[in-house]
């Protein structure tokens, strides 16, 4: 049976939840990866309100959609971030922002992540996708120089803040899939190694694999799948296009907005960028990943009502199943 193809609702949170369900169903998506913002999912209500949970499930069923994961990137980001500033005020609800005191924001964000695990369990969902934030991303340029101890303290801070959250994930039988992404504690290959070591490789903490964040860093998304095959808990399907090589466009983006042609890279609709998708899907087969392929549409140069169904068609064509047992048996006969 083909792996389900889902739509991540994070870039659709300006629309009512039922309208996103209607669109996704009409395009032919199997289900959703539901974002915990907009009116799509409130985990403070979901953790306690049975009627609220049933209402969300009823809307999904009405439109013939399944729920495979929920995502809380925005609040997860605030758990470890330093500094906490206007960027966070712009994306956090009042219940997390409070009076804006940075440590209070981090503590309330951590509480929301615990409630996210509880809400996921009540929805029958086994995976929460999100960010962790990072107190040491601000040192990524390495000047003034950051000492080894300063960096190590960042990983200890991550472990101290996330282990109590992961205790709740363990308690309710849900896993956290961290999206390896710039600005996070794990943003490339070696920082992923360090993050897993920091929390003792506990099973509650795995990875959301999104290859778009690999290609513009010149990382191998296929090799990453193999090396971390026991930690791939979820897959987001998003593409990126590099525009470097003209002597002007840099990989850091130059503080330019998405889709500006002077940027060194951009997110593009799936199939229009530099991700080696066929090799990626073959490796997903090889490592035995059988979960959802979640389309995260984020192309600022294409209307999303065009891009989302186009991305679905692309994934349906390339996300082929692994060989069947009968195929293997055909080569074992003499």
Residue, then its C-alpha position, 0 to 999 in steps of 0.5 A: x500500500x502506498x505511503x500516505x501523502x499529507x499536507x502540512x497546514x502551517x502555511x495555511x493557518x490564515x484560513x479556517x481549519x475546515x477550509x484547509x480540509x476542504x481544499x486538501x480533500x479536493x486535491x486528493x491528499x490522504x490526510x494532514x499534518x496539522x499546525x498548532x496555530x491559527x484556528x487549526x489546533x489549540x493544545x491548551x484546549x485539546x489537552x483537556x476538552x473532549x468536545x474540542x478534540x472530537x470536533x477536530x476529528x469530526x471535521x477530518x472525517x467529514x472531508x475523508x482525511x486522516x491525521x498522521x502528525x501535529x506540528x508545533x514549530x513556533x512554540x518549540x522554537x521558544x523553548x531554548x532560544x536566546x535572545x527572546x525578542x520581537x520576532x518571538x512576540x510576532x509569532x507567539x500567542x499571549x498565553x506563551x508570551x505573557x509579560x515577555x520576560x525571556x525565561x518566563x516565555x521559555x517556561x511557558x513554551x515548554x509547558x505548551x510542548x508538554x500539552x502538545x504531547x498530551x493533545x496528540x495522544x488524545x487525537x490518536x497521533x503518535x508523532x509531534x513535529x517541531x523545532x527546539x530553538x537554540x541558545x547557541x545559534x547566535x554563535x554560528x558565524x563564530x566571531x567573536x570566537x565561541x569557546x568549546x565550553x560556550x558551545x557545550x553549555x548550549x547543548x546542556x541547556x537544550x538537554x536540561x530544557x527538553x528532557x522534562x518535555x520528553x518525559x511527558x512524551x514518553x508518559x503518553x506514548x508520543x514521539x517528538x520529531x525535531x526538524x533539522x533546520x538552521x536556527x535550531x540546536x540540530x541544524x546540520x549533520x554534526x549538530x544532529x550527532x551532538x544533539x542526540x548525544x546531549x539527550x542520551x539518544x532517548x527514543x522519544x526524540x527523533x527527526x523530521x527529515x526535510x531535504x530542503x534544508x540540506x541542499x543549500x547547505x551542501x549536505x547530502x540528504x540521502x546519506x543523512x537518511x541512511x546514517x540516522x535511519x533509526x531516528x527518521x520519525x517523519x518526512x516533510x517534502x519541500x524543495x530548495x533551489x540554489x542560485x549561487x555561482x554568479x559572484x553575488x548571491x550568498x548562501x546566507x540570504x543577505x537579509x533579502x525576502x523570499x523569492x528575491x532573485x538576489x538570494x543565494x537560495x530559495x524554497x521552491x515547489x517540489x520538483x522544481x529545485x535541487x533535491x535529488x528526489x528519486x534517490x531520496x525516495x529510494x533511500x526511504x524505501x531502503x531504510x523501511x520508512x513507511x510513514x507519511x510524506x508530508x508536503x510543506x508548500x513554501x514557494x513564495x514565487x508560486x500561488x499556493x493554490x497551484x503549488x499544493x496540488x502540483x506538489x501532490x502529483x509530483x510526490x504521487x509519481x515518485x514516492x513509489x513503494x519498495x519491491x514486493x515479496x513476490x518480486x524478491x521471490x522471483x529472483x530466488x527461484x532456480 
